[in-house]
Amino acid sequence: MTGTIQNRDSFLNQIAIQLGRPRISTPVQRPNWRFRPQDEVLKDATLDELVEVLREQCNKIHTTLYTTDLKELPSTLSEVVATYGGGPIVTWKDVRFSKWGLDSLLKTEWPSQDIDVYEWDHTKGSENITKAEQANVGITISEITLAESGTVVLFSDENKGRSVSFLPATFIALIPKSTLVPRMTQAAKKMREIHQKTGHVASCINFITGPSNSADIELNLVVGVHGPIKASYIVINDL
């Protein structure tokens, strides 16, 4: 979105006055820290080792982890959806579903079994949200995956609605193995690199760690409190 910013300088000057200091208008130089322990965690881990770290963490966050290759992906995805009781299903509109050989499952096999599959369509506005609310399963794709915490990172745009990951009763994240990184440190670097290369930032970046949960009351973990009550990750060997 482009536009004109009105009264920016006077607004920022007023904030600086209230803070009791001169306004900082020059670029801030990033400190060159002597110690960076965040870079040391799992820094030499291979992708296979990161998968095992992710697997262990999934046990802690009540998330089921599957591993497969592109050839077996359709049958694996079908199996996971069946364990959740079938449709209705809502997915992003993403060319990777086709690239990974899922067209037959999404557009032929499931509909022939009377399993409703809805693909996000930004031209339909609020109908997308209604479909997501009614869905039993939401299917998305992880852009970056944090092995240490078991977190998938979703980039939203007009074809990748946020509702797909939190309104359906259950949630499935397809995880290309190549997206695995040790932790938030590397994820932040990757997002910065994407912005520097493209000049673009996703309209919303979601960090999702398993099914919805809360431990606000007496530190007792309660799963499925305000979003998907179950979650599965499917790691795809795309290398």
N, C-alpha and C positions, 0 to 999 in steps of 0.2 A: 504494500500500500504506500502510495506517495501522497504528499500534501505539503502544506505550509505550516510551520510552527510559529505561533504568535506569542510575543512577549517572553521568549525563552530567557534572554539575558537578564531582564528585570526580575524574573521569577527566581533564577539561580542566585542572583546577587542578594536577594532578600533572604534566601536560605543561609547563605554564607554569613550575612550580618547576624542572623539569629544564632548561628553557631559561634559567633564571636571571633571569626578568623577571616583572612582574605580569601576570596574565591580562587580555587585552583582551576586554572584554565589551560594549563600545559599538560601534555601527556605524562602519565605516571610511569616511571621507570620500574620495571619489575625487579625485585631483589634477586641477587644471585646467591641463593642459600648454600651454605657450606655442606649441610647435611640434608639429604632427601630420602628419608627412610621409606617413603611411599613408593619409590621406584624399585625397591629391593624385593618386595613381596612377589613371589612366584615369577621373578623376572626371567629365569632360565627355563621355565616350564614349557614343554612341548604342547601342541594342541591336544594330543592324546591324554597327556597328564592333566590338562585343564578340563577335559571332559570328565575325568575322574573326580576332580575337585568339585565340579558342578554337580555331579551325581551325589556326592556326599552331602553337599549343601541342600540339595533338593529333598533329601530325607528329613532335614531339619525344618524345612518350610512347607511341608505337607504337599509337595509337588511330585508328580510321577514323571520320571525321565525315560524316554525311549531313544534308541539310536537306530539309524537306518541309512540306506543309501538311496540314490535317486530312483533306482529300479524298483525298490521295495516301498518307496514312500507312499504310493496310493493305497496299498494294502495296510500299511501301518496306520495311516491316518484314518482309514475306514474302521479299523479295529478300535482305535481310541474313541472315535465318535460313537461306536456301538456300545462301548463300556459306559458312556454317558447317557445312553438311552436314545440315541439318534437325534433327529432334528426337532424343530427347525434350526437351520444353520445360517449364520451371517458371516460374510467374509469381506475383506478389502477387495477393491478392484486393482489387481496387481499382475503385471505380465509374468511375474515369476511363477505364479500358479501354473500357467500354461507351459512355461519353460521347463518346469520340473515334472511335467507329464501328468498333471492333475485334472486336465480338462474333461477327460472321459468320466472320472469319478464325480466331479462337481456338476457337470452339465448333462450327463446321461445316466450313469448308474444310480446315483442317489435319487434323482427325480423319478426314475422308473420304479423305485421302491417306495414312492410317495413320501420321500424325505425332502422337505422344502429347503432350497438353497437360495439365499438372497445375496446378491453382490451389491456392495455399496455404490450408490449412484447420486453424485452431488446435485444433479439436476432435480432430484425429487425432494430435496429439502427435509422437512421434519418426518417424512415417511420413513427415512432411513433410521431415525431414532426409534420410531414405533416398531420397526422390524427387529431392531436390536433388542428392544425390551421384550419382545415376544420369543426371541430365539433361545434355544436350549444350549447351543454351542456357538462361540465366537472364535474365528480363526484369523490369526495375524502372523506377521513375519518379524523376527527380531533383526534389527540392523546392527546392534552391538550387544554382546552378551557377556556379563560380568560373572566369571566362574566363582570367585570368592564368595559372593553374596547370593548367587542364584538369581540374578536380575536380568530381565530382557529389556532392551531399549527400543521403543517404538517411535518412529517419526511420522507425525500426522501431516496429511495434506488433503486436498479436496477428494481424493479417491481412497483415503485411508482414515476413515472416521474414528475418533476417539471412543465412541460408544461401543464399537465392536469388541473392545477389550474389557469393558466393565459393566455392561448392561445384561448380557446373556447370563444364564445360570452357571455355565461352565466356560472355561477358556483354554484354548490350545495355541501355543506359540511354536511356529516352525523356526528352527534355529540352524542356519547354515553353519557348519563347523568352522568355516573361515572367519566368522564374526566373533569367535571367542577371544576374550582378553582376560588378563588376571583380575582386574578390579576397576573401580571408578577412575583411578589415575589415568589409565590408558584410554578409557572411554572419553574422558574430557579432552584428551589430546586429539583423539580421532575426530570429535565433533568440531574442534577448533580448526583442524586441517581441512575438513569439509567446508567450513565457512570461508576460510582463506582461499580455497580453490574455486569455489562456486559463488561466493558472495551471498549465499542463501542460507537461511535458517528455517527449519521446519516450523510450521505454525504452532505446533505443540510437541514437546518431547516428553514421553512418559517412561518412567523407570518402574517396572512392575516386577515384584518379587513374590511369585506364587499367587495363591488365592488371597482374597481380601482377608485381613485379620486385624486384631487389636489386642494389645496387652495393657491398656490404660487402667484397668481396674485390678488392683493388687498384683500387677505383673502376671496375671493369668492369661495365657494366650487363648483367644477365641477366634476360630477360623470361619470365614464366610459371613462376615457381619454386615457388609455394605456393598458387596459386589459378587463376582463369581465365587461360588462356594467350593469349587474344585478347579485345579489347573494341571495341565500336562505340558511338558516340553518335548518336542521331537527334534533331536539333533540329526542333521542331514550331512552325510559326508559328501561335500560338494567340491572336494579338492582332486 
